[in-house]
Amino acid sequence: IPEASARTKGRSSFSRSARIRSSVQDPELDMAGASGFGLKPICNFKQYAYNKGTFSDRMQSKPLPSPRILIIDDDPKLSDLLKLELEIEGYQAEISLDGASGLIRSRTEPYPEIIILDWNLPDFSGIDICTRIRSSQNYIPIVMLTGNDEITDRVKALDAGVDDYLLKPFSMDELMARLRALRRRVERFSDSSHEEHVCDILKVSDLEMNTQTRDVSRGGKQIKLSVKEYNLLNFLMRGSGKVLERQEIMHGVWGENFYGDDNLLDVYIRYLRQKIDGNNAARLIHTVRGVGFILRDELSQDLS
């Protein structure tokens, strides 16, 4: 990495064509250095494949200064590459090469502001780590890196509390865009925190949500929700009485740069209906066919 940094500092002396040509001649051109020369890694580390691009292109989308990011991944080459790329983009990055040390670091000051978490770790799975973090009421944004592309795997990860899900191999530009989207979501929630403290109870009919304690009840009976189910219900309740389009919901709950199957929304709506509208209760979650969903207090039939 120090050698890569030296080459990165001198990147302006290389022409774009020379940089691309050198990467073709030497596919194992140190991965971090290649990134510094403006070659965008796809992160397929068996083939060391790179896309062409310029350093200035990357810097134009540089995020806000110095948030702390914790990388929990047992692949040292990938971790070192991510760390260098994040530091180029203005982040502070730390690495934990196993789940146990990552879990300890997530609970140690200064606390990380975002976690990049690999699914397959030598001691724990990424799902285990995420579940343990969430069990301590820690809602730090988590991006999961994985090769598991089945919808059941995505549901499992999101239920465990993952905020975003990125499949390997991935583009570094896509990862950076997702991190920026996560930061914008956090900032929006932070900006609205005063309003939530003033009125921290959301209510539609006999459905209540306490946004401070994250307790949800209907008719006085407590309802247990997963992290993603809670976030979805929170979004629906804040927009109660108006039709929310599918894309609007996906962006609000899963983030602006979520590129997964939007059938995932139908899966979670079904989960919520089973918990919220079950037991012969009056239906609150309604489908507006071809548009989206609406949460409102009425005894009429579904709008679909």
Salt bridges, closest charged atoms under 4 A:
GLU3 OE2 - ARG7 NH1 2.93
ASP30 OD1 - ARG7 NH2 1.42
ASP73 OD2 - LYS168 NZ 3.92
GLU85 OE1 - ARG58 NH2 2.76
GLU87 OE2 - LYS83 NZ 2.51
GLU89 OE2 - ARG58 NH2 3.08
GLU94 OE2 - ARG105 NH2 2.78
GLU113 OE2 - ARG68 NH2 3.94
ASP118 OD1 - LYS168 NZ 2.93
ASP163 OD2 - ARG134 NH2 2.82
ASP164 OD1 - ARG178 NH1 2.59
ASP173 OD2 - LYS40 NZ 3.02
ASP173 OD1 - ARG58 NE 3.02
GLU174 OE2 - ARG178 NH2 2.75
GLU187 OE2 - ARG183 NH2 3.97
GLU196 OE2 - ARG238 NH2 2.80
ASP206 OD1 - ARG218 NE 2.77
GLU208 OE2 - LYS203 NZ 3.51
GLU229 OE1 - LYS275 NZ 2.75
GLU256 OE1 - ARG184 NH2 2.99
GLU256 OE2 - ARG188 NH1 3.64
ASP262 OD2 - ARG246 NE 3.66
ASP266 OD1 - ARG246 NH1 2.92
ASP277 OD1 - ARG218 NH1 3.32
GLU298 OE2 - HIS286 NE2 3.53
GLU298 OE1 - ARG296 NE 3.08
ASP302 OD2 - ARG273 NH2 3.64
ASP302 OD2 - ARG283 NH1 2.79
